[in-house]
Amino acid sequence: MDILIDAFGGDHAPEEVIAGSIEALSERDDFNAVFVGKQDVIENLLKNYKYDQNRVRVIDAPDVITCEEEPTVAVRRKPNSSICVAFKELKENPNAGAFVSAGSTGAVLVGATLKLGRIKGINRPATSPILPTLIDGKNVILLDSGANADCKSINLVQFAIMGSCYAEAMGVENPKVALLSNGAEDEKGNMLNHESFPLLKQLKGVNFVGNVEARDILTGEYDVVVCDGFSGNIALKGIEGAISMLLKLLKQNIYSSVSGKIGGLFLKDTFKKLKLKLDYNNHGGALFLGVNKAVIKTHGSSKRTAIKNTVLQAAHYATFDISDRISAKLQLNEPEGNA
């Protein structure tokens, strides 16, 4: 299985992207790393590492799409960019299982939609990061987290179907699906929520449990939280900001006094576990649900640890049958889906 990697996507590309990907190769032996980007630069950097050369390949792509460019225009005008070349390979190569990028989110989404194609019956793909919860070993999927700022009720219905299938593919039985709102009561929410709520309740094969407030996303009570991309991105960034502030405040208070430093020594292992659980670098990226193969977008600021975990995540997701699960559940709900 080939995992395609955008070597020139992200703030720290290509050095950190290559370093993290090579580390990932040493942790799993069931995939090959295929770097896409400026071939001469990549090959020169690869000389600094020891790895199984039979498991690494480079595909030349001389152009790069930056985050400053308008995604749709850039994808159309730069067919030789690392993102476009990678999607062409992902679509045409039956051994290619997934694509990883820390580059422009918009360009990756447009490329995935135009070059790779949507699952039949899905109107819009959604970004779906996995977040830790208060319950050890349990995560929650948030979608959409930024791909679709403006949504219709049919989009939220399809997000619920995709999120439920995603959770099932990861081993969750009868995953609880909730709708993000400004209150837990059924009548809460804006017009989009009011239109979507009854449709979600009618879904077959989806365990819709009602509304959820943003403060309860990480409680562990829910497996999937559905929302429009605007609200989801605000929720996600708010969670990330709160976690970052919490970790910094803990550190400041521990080192602000002698007693704090002494207490910190006893709690060192606890804080280490907390940081590992909350740090996004240890959880990989967000899967684009709704396209025909696994596409994972990780943070633009990702360094080698985050890249390594995202590549490992891609190798894992590529073995899932999410597309088939989604297609089957769409057919089960065909009358509602066509309404």
N, C-alpha and C positions, 0 to 999 in steps of 0.2 A: 504494500500500500504506500502510495506517495502522498506526503503532506507538502503542499505548495506554500512557500513562505515569501511574503513581500519583503525582500531584503532592504528596500529603500523606503519603507513606511515607518513613520514615527520620528520623534525628536532626537533619538539616539541611534538612528540607523546610519550605516549598516553594521557598525561594530558590535553594538549590544544585541542586535537581532541575530547575528551569526553566532556570537558567543552563547546566547541562551539556547539556540537551536542545537548546537553541538552538544551542550550539556544534556538536552532532552534525549538525544540519541543514545547516551550512555545509560538511560533509565528504562528505556523500552527497546526491544529488538524486533518489533513487528511493523516498523515503518521506515521509509526512506525520506530524507529531507531534500526537497527540491527548491533551491534558492532562485528567485526571479528578480532580475535587476541588471545593473551594469556588470557584465561578466568579468572584465579585467579587474575591477575593484574587488569583487567578491572572491575571485581566485587568489588574489594577493593576500587578502585577509585570512583565507582558509589555510594558508601556509603556516600560520601561527598556532595551529591546533593539530592534535593527534586524534584521528578518527578513522573509522572503516570507510575507505574511499568508495567501496561498492555501494554504500548507503547514502552517498551525497551526489547530487547532480546540480548543475547550474544552467539556467535558461536565460539567454541574453535579452534584456529589455532596456534600451538606452535612455528612455524617458521616465520622468517621475511626475506624478500628480501631487501638487502641494495642497495644503489645507486652505490656502488663500484663493484657489481657483474655484469657479462655479462647477460643481460636480458633473452635471449632465453635459455641459459644454466640453469639459476636460476629457471625459470618457469618450466622447465622439471624436474629438480632435487629436487625441493621443493614443492611437491604437497600439503603439509600441511602448506604452508605459508599463511599469511592473504590475500594476493592478489589472490592466486589460489583457496583457499577455498571460498572466496567471489564470484569469477566468477562461480564456480560450483553451488553455491546457486542462483546466479542471473539467470543462464540458466535454472535450474531445478524447481525453485519456481515461479509459475505463478503470485504470489502476489508481487514478487520482481520487483520494477520498475526502480531502478537505483543503481549505485555503485559510491562511492566517495573515492578518495585517494589523499594524499599529498606525497605518496611514489615515488619510482623509475618510472619516465615517461616511460622508455623503457620497464620495466616489466609490467606496466599497459597496454601499447599498445600491447605487445606480448600476454599477457593474454587475452585481449579483442578479439584479432584476432584468437588465437588458441582455447581458452576455450569457448568463447561466440559465435564467428563466425561473418563473414561479411554479410552485406545485399547482396542478390543475385545480381550479376552484378557489384559490387564494387570491384575494384582490391586492393585498399589500403585505410584504414581509414585515417582521417586527424584530427589534433587538431585544434579547432576553437574557440579561445577566442573572447569575445565581448569587444570592446573598446569604450570609450566615445568619442563624437565628439564636435565640436564647437556649434552645434545646440542642445539646451536643449531637452531632451527626445528622442534623436536619437542616435543610436549606429551603429557601423560598425563591421562586422564579418571578421576576418582575418584567412584564411586557405590556405595552411597548415602552422602551426607556429612551426614545429619542428619534426613531426613524420617521415617525408620522406625527407631526405636530397637530394637525387637524384630522379628526377621524369621524366616521359615521358609525351608527350602531352596528352595521354589518361587520365592520372592521373589528370592533370589540368582541363580537360573537366569534369571529374567526380566531382572534387572539386567544380566547378562552379554550377553543378546541385545540389549537396548536400547543398552548401551555400545558394543557392536561395531557396531551400525547407525549410531550417532552418529559414531564414528571413521571409518567408511566414507564417510559423507556429507561429511566434512571432507577426503576425499581419501586416507585411509590405506588401503593395500592389505593385505588379510588381517591386520587388527590383532591384536596379541598381547593376550590377556585373561588376567589373573591373579587369584587369590583371596588377599586379605589374611589373613595368618596369623602365628603366632609362630615360624615357621621355614619354610625353603624345601622341606623334605622332604615327600613326599606324605602321610605319616602324622601330620604336625603339625596343630595346631588344636584347637578346642573341639568340642562335639557338633554344632553347626550346620555347622561346616566339614567334619566327617567325613560328614555327611549330604549336603552340597552337592557335595563334590569329585567323586564318581563320576557325579553327574548332569551336572555341567559337562563332564566328559570325554566324555560321550555326545552332547553337543549337535552338531547338524549346522549347518554354516555359521558356526560360532564357533571361532576358533583359540585354544582354552584351553591355556595353557602351564604350569599348575600354581600352586603357592603362591608368594607374595612376602612378604618381611618389610617392615615400615614403613620401615626405613632405605633400602630399595632402590626406593621409589616414584618418586623423582625421578632415577633413574639414566638414564632414556631407553631402558631395555631393554623396557619395557612400554608399551602404548598405552591399556589400560583396566585399572583395578584395582577389583575388586568386593568389597563387604563390607556388613555390616549398618550401619544409620545411626548407632548408638552408637559402634562402632569407627571408622567413617569420620569422624565429627565430631571424635573425639579425635585421629585422625591429622591431619586438616586443621588443627585448632587448634594442634597440636604443631608442624606444619610452619610455619605462620604465625608462631608465637612464636619458633621457632628462627631464621627469616629475619630477623625484627625485631631479635632480640638480636645476630645476626651483624653487621647493618648498623650498629647502635649501637656495638658493640665496635670495629669498624673505625674509625669516626669518633673514638671516644675515644682510641684508640691513635695515630692519625695526629696529633691535636692535643695529645698529651701531651708532645711534645718538639720541639725545633727540627729535628732530623734527620727526625722523622716528618712535619713540615709540609713540609719540602723534598721528601721522597720522595712525599708526597701530591700535590704539584704535577705531578710526572711521571706519576702514576697517575690523575690527575683524570678523564680520559676513560674509563678502565677502570672506575673506581668508578661513574661515571654510567651506563654501559651495564649494570653489575651491578644497580644500583638499579632501572633501568627494567625489567629482566627479572624481578626478584623482587617488585616492588611490586604488590600486588593491584589497586591503583587503575588500573593500566595494562592489566588483563586482563578487565575487565567482571565479570559475575556468573555464577551457576550456573543452568544450564538444568534445568527440571523435566521429566524424561523420563517419558513414559507417558501424557500428556494430549494432547488432540486438536489443540492449537495451541501455538506457542512461548510459554512462560512463563519469564521470567528473574528470579531473585531476586538482588539485589546487596546488599552489606554495608549494614547499618543506619547505619553511620558514613560512608557514601559522600558525597564532595563532588563538585563539578562534573566533575572529570576522570574519576572512576569512573563517574558517571552518563553522561557523554558516551560513554565506551567501551562501557557496557552497552547504551545505545540503538543504537549502531552494530552491536554484537553481535546485538541483536534483529533489526535490519534484515537482517543476513546470515543468521541462522538461519531467518527466516521464508521464505527461498527454498529451504530444504532439504526433501527429501521423506522426512524421518525417520519419520513415522507410517506411510507406505506400506512403507518398508523393514522396520520393526518388525513390521507385520502379516504381511508375506511370510515373515519368518524365524520368527515364531510358528507359522505354518501348517506350515512345514518341520519343526518340532519338536513338532507337535501331540500325538503319543502321550505324549512325556515331559512336555509342559506340562500334560496332563490327569491325570498320575499322582498 
